[in-house]
Amino acid sequence: MKIGIAGPILVEALRDQLEPGSGGASPAIRGLGGATVNLLVRGLLARGHEVVVFSLDPEVTREVVLRGPRLTLCLGPYRRRARWRALDLFRQERRYLSETIRRERPEVVHAHWTYEFALGALASGLPTLVTMRDWAPAVLRHYRDPYRLLRWVMDALTVRRSPYLTANSVYIQELIVSRWRRQVSVIPNPVEPGFFRQEEKLFPESDPVVVAVAEGFSRLKNQKSLMRAWPMIREEHPNCRLCWVGRDFERQGVAWKWAWEEGLDGGMEFAGGVSREGLKATLDRGALLVHPSLEESFGNAVVEAMARRLPVVGGGHSGAVPWILDHGDAGVLTDVTDPPTLARAVNALLSSREEWVRYSRKGYRRVQSHFSLSRVVEISLAEYARMLAPGS
């Protein structure tokens, strides 16, 4: 099958699938990121399908096409100023996507997120499946600015125009049913095969390391709650350390500065952004992951920790987190808004070998059975076949 994928990608992550020197592209052309889309592309290629990716890059002024044996990357211009893009609802970007999709003519297009990539793909007139990967009303509620308002408009237009719509979690699925009265399937985010830890993880007998992973220090990610809980955790486990990973969590960064000013930085490590191998290494020396986010449309940090066999403590009302943790059977759910309650949940898990081992094993099995790349590819292909079936 010739499958079109419309979404943000990281070119380097697909470089091994391209001909050497393909397109003569500048090294500056990186793409907009998008680990989930990259993984799906690789999974489809591994099944023998031909894949054409339609994406955007701010370094591109005229279209760049990169080719491999069964992969084609079509990269169009992406205006640098968010204001310019938003004021016309990404008209230039949408036009490029729709025209290029019509030119390449895949049998089906899978568009990711409900904004410019989805609207551009839908305008092509070819069969298009859209996967919703965030909840625009929630984003607007947390970030009240004109840009998010216009993105909210684009999201609404996408849902109204999409005959084939899916969600990336049961949480988003339920929100779609509630707001739009539409029944949709779930295609979850996948975990890359190489991220699964094969050997059992041992209970930390001493000096446990708690890991927290997030991109950005914000009210929504709720890291301040964990920072406030930290002294209570150290009272019971004085040799425990807390390792922060992600943007804004560099030494001397904004998160470090806030913790230092509040006198909460004792026993904390600020690793900042790390490579994929660096993340693996951090998770492997960790005793558990604490994910204090107030709301997640999915929760990549959670499933990746589970794949490395770390028990997870997450929010009982944090969007998709309860579903990922199988409503408390594959991880600990607690009130992440209350630092004493959060501290008690962490301390209880660090103090019980039996519970720690149980959550380590059940979390791993949960990710294997629900969020492996092979399963996500199977679900996606089934959705494509359903779209193309006569009378659909």
C-alpha positions as CSV (number, residue, x, y, z in Angstrom):
1,M,0.0,0.0,0.0
2,K,1.2,3.5,-0.7
3,I,0.5,5.4,2.5
4,G,0.8,9.2,3.0
5,I,1.7,10.5,6.5
6,A,1.1,14.2,7.2
7,G,2.7,15.5,10.3
8,P,5.8,16.9,12.0
9,I,8.9,14.7,11.6
10,L,12.6,14.7,12.6
11,V,14.5,14.1,9.3
12,E,17.6,12.7,11.1
13,A,15.5,9.9,12.6
14,L,14.6,8.7,9.1
15,R,18.0,9.3,7.5
16,D,18.9,5.6,7.3
17,Q,15.8,5.0,5.1
18,L,17.0,7.6,2.5
19,E,19.5,7.4,-0.3
20,P,22.8,8.9,0.6
21,G,22.9,12.6,-0.4
22,S,19.2,12.4,-1.4
23,G,17.9,15.8,-2.5
24,G,21.1,17.6,-1.6
25,A,19.3,18.9,1.5
26,S,21.1,21.2,3.9
27,P,22.0,19.8,7.3
28,A,20.0,22.7,8.7
29,I,16.8,21.0,7.4
30,R,15.7,19.1,10.5
31,G,11.9,19.0,10.4
32,L,9.6,20.1,13.2
33,G,10.2,17.1,15.5
34,G,7.6,14.4,16.1
35,A,8.8,11.2,17.6
36,T,5.4,9.5,17.4
37,V,5.1,10.2,13.6
38,N,8.7,9.0,13.0
39,L,8.0,5.7,14.8
40,L,4.9,5.1,12.8
41,V,6.7,5.7,9.5
42,R,9.4,3.2,10.5
43,G,6.8,0.7,11.5
44,L,5.0,0.9,8.2
45,L,8.2,0.6,6.2
46,A,9.1,-2.5,8.2
47,R,5.8,-4.0,7.1
48,G,6.8,-3.5,3.4
49,H,4.6,-0.5,2.7
50,E,5.6,2.5,0.6
51,V,5.4,5.7,2.6
52,V,5.3,9.3,1.5
53,V,5.7,11.9,4.3
54,F,4.3,15.4,3.9
55,S,5.8,17.8,6.4
56,L,7.1,21.3,6.9
57,D,10.4,23.0,8.0
58,P,11.2,26.7,8.7
59,E,14.6,26.3,6.9
60,V,12.8,25.4,3.6
61,T,12.0,28.2,1.2
62,R,11.3,25.9,-1.8
63,E,10.2,22.4,-1.5
64,V,12.8,19.7,-0.7
65,V,12.1,16.1,-1.6
66,L,14.3,13.3,-0.1
67,R,13.9,9.8,-1.4
68,G,14.8,6.3,-0.4
69,P,13.8,2.8,-1.7
70,R,10.3,3.0,-0.2
71,L,10.3,6.3,1.6
72,T,9.8,9.8,0.2
73,L,9.9,13.0,2.4
74,C,8.3,16.1,1.0
75,L,9.2,19.1,3.0
76,G,7.6,22.5,2.4
77,P,8.1,26.0,3.8
78,Y,6.9,26.8,7.4
79,R,6.8,30.5,8.2
80,R,8.9,31.4,11.2
81,R,6.6,33.9,12.8
82,A,3.7,32.2,14.7
83,R,1.6,35.4,14.2
84,W,2.0,35.2,10.4
85,R,1.0,31.6,10.3
86,A,-2.0,31.9,12.7
87,L,-3.6,35.0,11.2
88,D,-4.5,33.2,8.0
89,L,-5.0,29.8,9.8
90,F,-1.7,28.5,8.2
91,R,-3.1,29.0,4.7
92,Q,0.3,28.8,2.9
93,E,1.3,25.7,4.8
94,R,-2.1,24.1,4.2
95,R,-1.9,24.9,0.5
96,Y,1.5,23.3,0.1
97,L,0.3,20.1,1.9
98,S,-2.9,19.7,-0.1
99,E,-1.2,20.3,-3.5
100,T,1.7,18.0,-2.7
101,I,-0.6,15.2,-1.5
102,R,-2.6,15.5,-4.7
103,R,0.6,15.3,-6.7
104,E,1.9,12.2,-4.9
105,R,-1.5,10.5,-4.8
106,P,-1.1,8.0,-1.9
107,E,-4.0,5.5,-1.4
108,V,-4.7,6.9,2.0
109,V,-3.4,9.8,4.2
110,H,-2.9,9.6,7.9
111,A,-2.7,13.2,9.3
112,H,-1.5,13.9,12.8
113,W,-2.9,16.6,15.2
114,T,-6.0,18.5,14.2
115,Y,-4.4,21.6,12.8
116,E,-2.5,22.5,9.6
117,F,-1.5,19.0,8.7
118,A,-5.0,17.7,9.0
119,L,-6.7,20.6,7.2
120,G,-4.1,20.4,4.4
121,A,-4.6,16.7,4.0
122,L,-8.4,16.9,4.1
123,A,-8.3,19.6,1.4
124,S,-6.5,17.2,-0.9
125,G,-9.7,15.2,-1.4
126,L,-8.0,11.9,-0.8
127,P,-9.1,9.5,1.9
128,T,-7.7,11.0,5.1
129,L,-7.6,9.6,8.6
130,V,-7.0,12.2,11.3
131,T,-5.6,11.3,14.8
132,M,-6.3,13.9,17.5
133,R,-3.2,14.2,19.7
134,D,-4.2,17.0,22.1
135,W,-7.4,18.6,23.3
136,A,-7.5,22.1,21.9
137,P,-10.1,23.5,24.5
138,A,-7.7,22.4,27.3
139,V,-4.7,23.9,25.6
140,L,-6.6,27.2,25.2
141,R,-7.7,27.0,28.9
142,H,-4.2,26.7,30.1
143,Y,-2.6,29.1,27.5
144,R,-5.0,32.0,26.9
145,D,-3.5,33.8,23.9
146,P,-4.7,34.6,20.4
147,Y,-2.5,31.9,18.8
148,R,-4.1,29.1,20.8
149,L,-7.6,30.6,20.1
150,L,-6.9,30.4,16.4
151,R,-5.6,26.9,16.8
152,W,-8.8,26.0,18.6
153,V,-10.7,27.3,15.5
154,M,-8.6,25.0,13.3
155,D,-9.3,22.1,15.6
156,A,-13.0,22.6,15.3
157,L,-12.8,22.9,11.5
158,T,-10.8,19.7,11.3
159,V,-13.3,17.7,13.4
160,R,-16.3,19.0,11.4
161,R,-14.5,18.1,8.1
162,S,-13.1,14.7,9.1
163,P,-15.1,11.7,8.1
164,Y,-12.4,9.4,9.7
165,L,-11.2,10.6,13.1
166,T,-9.3,8.7,15.8
167,A,-7.9,9.6,19.2
168,N,-4.5,8.8,20.7
169,S,-6.0,7.8,24.1
170,V,-9.2,6.8,25.7
171,Y,-9.2,10.1,27.5
172,I,-9.3,12.0,24.2
173,Q,-11.8,9.5,22.8
174,E,-14.2,10.3,25.7
175,L,-13.8,14.0,25.2
176,I,-14.6,13.7,21.5
177,V,-17.7,11.7,22.4
178,S,-18.8,14.2,25.0
179,R,-18.2,17.3,22.9
180,W,-18.8,16.1,19.3
181,R,-21.1,13.1,19.9
182,R,-18.8,11.0,17.7
183,Q,-17.7,7.4,18.2
184,V,-14.0,7.1,17.3
185,S,-11.3,4.5,17.6
186,V,-8.0,4.8,19.6
187,I,-4.6,4.7,18.0
188,P,-2.2,5.2,20.9
189,N,1.3,6.5,20.8
190,P,3.9,3.7,20.3
191,V,7.1,3.0,22.3
192,E,10.1,2.2,20.1
193,P,11.2,-1.4,20.2
194,G,14.7,-0.6,21.4
195,F,13.3,1.2,24.4
196,F,12.0,-2.0,26.1
197,R,14.3,-3.3,28.9
198,Q,14.6,-7.0,28.6
199,E,16.0,-7.9,32.0
200,E,14.1,-7.5,35.3
201,K,14.8,-4.4,37.4
202,L,15.9,-4.8,41.0
203,F,14.3,-3.1,44.0
204,P,16.5,-0.2,45.1
205,E,17.9,-1.2,48.5
206,S,19.6,2.1,49.2
207,D,20.1,5.6,47.7
208,P,17.0,5.5,45.5
209,V,16.8,8.0,42.6
210,V,13.4,9.4,41.7
211,V,13.1,10.6,38.1
212,A,10.8,13.3,36.7
213,V,10.6,14.0,32.9
214,A,8.9,16.9,31.3
215,E,9.4,19.4,28.5
216,G,8.9,22.8,30.1
217,F,8.5,24.2,33.6
218,S,4.8,25.1,33.8
219,R,1.6,25.2,35.8
220,L,0.1,22.5,33.7
221,K,3.1,20.2,34.2
222,N,2.8,20.9,38.0
223,Q,6.4,20.3,38.9
224,K,6.2,22.8,41.8
225,S,3.9,20.3,43.6
226,L,6.6,17.6,43.4
227,M,9.3,20.1,44.5
228,R,7.2,21.0,47.5
229,A,6.7,17.3,48.3
230,W,10.4,16.6,48.1
231,P,11.4,17.6,51.7
232,M,8.7,15.2,53.0
233,I,10.0,12.4,50.8
234,R,13.6,13.0,52.1
235,E,12.4,13.0,55.7
236,E,11.6,9.3,55.3
237,H,14.3,8.5,52.7
238,P,17.2,11.0,53.4
239,N,19.6,9.4,50.8
240,C,17.0,9.7,48.0
241,R,17.8,12.0,45.1
242,L,15.4,13.6,42.5
243,C,16.6,13.8,38.9
244,W,14.8,16.3,36.7
245,V,15.1,15.7,32.9
246,G,13.9,18.0,30.1
247,R,13.8,21.5,28.8
248,D,13.9,24.2,31.5
249,F,15.5,21.7,33.9
250,E,19.2,22.5,33.3
251,R,21.5,23.6,36.1
252,Q,21.0,27.4,36.5
253,G,17.8,27.1,34.4
254,V,14.3,28.4,35.3
255,A,13.2,25.3,37.3
256,W,16.5,25.2,39.2
257,K,16.3,28.9,40.0
258,W,12.7,28.5,41.4
259,A,13.7,25.5,43.5
260,W,16.8,27.2,44.8
261,E,14.9,30.4,45.7
262,E,12.3,28.3,47.6
263,G,15.1,26.4,49.4
264,L,13.8,23.1,47.9
265,D,16.8,22.1,45.7
266,G,18.6,19.9,48.3
267,G,19.1,16.4,46.9
268,M,18.0,17.4,43.4
269,E,19.8,16.9,40.1
270,F,19.0,19.0,37.1
271,A,20.0,17.1,33.9
272,G,18.1,19.2,31.4
273,G,17.6,17.9,27.9
274,V,19.2,14.5,27.2
275,S,19.6,12.2,24.2
276,R,17.5,9.0,23.9
277,E,20.4,7.0,25.2
278,G,20.8,9.5,28.0
279,L,17.2,9.1,28.9
280,K,17.5,5.3,29.0
281,A,20.5,5.6,31.3
282,T,18.7,8.0,33.6
283,L,15.6,5.8,33.8
284,D,17.8,2.7,34.4
285,R,19.4,4.2,37.4
286,G,16.1,5.4,38.7
287,A,13.9,3.8,41.3
288,L,10.6,5.2,40.1
289,L,9.1,7.9,37.9
290,V,6.9,10.6,39.4
291,H,4.7,12.3,36.8
292,P,2.9,15.3,38.5
293,S,1.3,16.7,35.4
294,L,-2.3,17.9,35.8
295,E,-3.4,16.8,32.3
296,E,-2.0,14.6,29.6
297,S,-3.5,13.8,26.2
298,F,-1.3,10.7,26.3
299,G,1.9,10.6,28.4
300,N,5.0,9.5,26.5
301,A,7.2,9.9,29.6
302,V,5.0,7.5,31.5
303,V,5.0,4.7,29.0
304,E,8.7,5.0,28.4
305,A,9.4,4.7,32.1
306,M,7.2,1.6,32.2
307,A,9.1,0.1,29.2
308,R,12.3,0.5,31.3
309,R,10.5,-1.3,34.2
310,L,10.2,1.7,36.5
311,P,7.1,1.9,38.7
312,V,5.2,5.1,38.1
313,V,3.4,7.5,40.4
314,G,0.9,9.7,38.5
315,G,-2.2,11.8,38.9
316,G,-5.5,10.1,39.4
317,H,-7.3,12.8,37.4
318,S,-4.5,13.7,35.0
319,G,-6.1,13.1,31.6
320,A,-4.8,9.9,30.0
321,V,-2.5,8.9,32.9
322,P,-5.1,6.8,34.7
323,W,-5.9,4.9,31.5
324,I,-2.2,4.3,30.8
325,L,-1.7,3.0,34.4
326,D,-4.7,0.8,34.0
327,H,-6.6,2.7,36.6
328,G,-4.1,2.0,39.3
329,D,-3.3,-1.7,38.5
330,A,-0.2,-0.9,36.5
331,G,1.0,2.2,38.5
332,V,0.2,4.3,41.5
333,L,-2.5,7.0,41.2
334,T,-2.7,9.8,43.7
335,D,-3.6,13.5,44.1
336,V,-0.7,15.2,42.5
337,T,-2.0,18.7,43.5
338,D,-1.5,18.0,47.2
339,P,2.3,17.8,48.1
340,P,1.7,15.8,51.4
341,T,-0.5,13.2,49.6
342,L,2.0,13.0,46.7
343,A,4.9,12.5,49.2
344,R,3.0,9.7,51.0
345,A,2.5,7.8,47.7
346,V,6.1,8.0,46.8
347,N,7.3,7.1,50.3
348,A,4.9,4.1,50.4
349,L,6.3,2.7,47.1
350,L,9.9,3.2,48.1
351,S,9.2,1.4,51.4
352,S,7.6,-1.7,50.0
353,R,9.6,-4.2,47.9
354,E,6.5,-6.2,47.2
355,E,4.5,-3.3,45.8
356,W,7.5,-1.9,43.9
357,V,8.1,-5.3,42.2
358,R,4.4,-5.7,41.4
359,Y,4.1,-2.3,39.7
360,S,7.4,-2.7,37.9
361,R,6.2,-6.0,36.3
362,K,2.6,-4.9,35.7
363,G,3.6,-1.6,34.1
364,Y,6.0,-3.4,31.8
365,R,3.4,-5.9,30.7
366,R,0.9,-3.1,30.2
367,V,3.2,-1.3,27.7
368,Q,4.1,-4.5,25.9
369,S,0.4,-5.4,25.3
370,H,-1.0,-2.0,24.5
371,F,1.7,0.5,23.3
372,S,4.3,-1.5,21.4
373,L,5.0,-0.2,17.9
374,S,3.9,-3.5,16.3
375,R,0.4,-3.2,17.9
376,V,0.1,0.5,16.9
377,V,1.0,-0.3,13.3
378,E,-1.6,-3.1,13.3
379,I,-4.3,-0.8,14.6
380,S,-3.4,1.9,12.0
381,L,-3.4,-0.6,9.1
382,A,-6.8,-1.9,10.2
383,E,-8.2,1.7,10.2
384,Y,-6.7,2.3,6.7
385,A,-8.4,-0.8,5.4
386,R,-11.7,0.2,6.9
387,M,-11.5,3.6,5.2
388,L,-10.8,2.0,1.8
389,A,-13.4,-0.8,2.1
390,P,-16.3,-0.5,-0.4
391,G,-19.2,1.4,1.0
392,S,-17.2,3.0,3.8
